[in-house]
Amino acid sequence: MIRYTLRCERGHQFESWFQSSSAYESQERRHLIDCPSCGSDKVERAIMAPRVIGKKGREPAQPAPAVPVETASNESTSLMMAQERELRSKLKELRDHIVKNADNVGDRFPNEARKMHYGDIEHRPIYGEASPEEARALIDEGVEVSPLPTLPEDRN
């Protein structure tokens, strides 16, 4: 996952997470990214200071000083941060609910989901692991599947 600071044509600045830089570029080309403040789809990456981690056992390297960027207002920035925290909280709550109330079938997920879909076994809430190819095959067969929400901090 990669986090970009973005800015719309009206100068609103906000942050968003993307699977990779190519995922960002693809979404930008298709105008799928819009400003949460004004809805404009004319968005570009703002100048950012990278966070560089030193070699193992060392303290993290100090990031380069940030380049000041004009924002619409501190109020809109703090509102976005509050909205992002709320969204992350709700995603974590959803994931925790699923994990608590469903059976983890691990790598048997595609087979178990298929059996339930075709009526071979009783329906029950399950979750587990499936490769992207397996998930696509399930969807093509009409099996309803969704990925569990994963937050960036879960991967660290």
C-alpha angles and dihedrals in degrees: 000000000000129000120215130190105223134193129198127216090266093057099255110148124207141152130241137177124233133185090237141336090267089054089054092048092049092050091045092052091051092046092239095137116081135176112260090213102051106004095240114154092202095100132154136179114268122221109276136185110234121232108232122193118207125228120298112291094022129104115261112274114253111259118239113264111274118252108238112247125193112245129195090241141323087243094062091046093052089045090055091048090051091048091049091050090049092049092049090048092052092047091050090048091051093049092047090050092052093047091049097046104035135065117253104225093174116201091353088074098106092050094043093048091048092049091052092046092053093043096248091127135021117275116254135153111274139166133185144124131312132165117240088255092051091048091050091049091052092050091048088054091052096254110147109232134158131184118249110252110260122192123209093246090057089066095056 
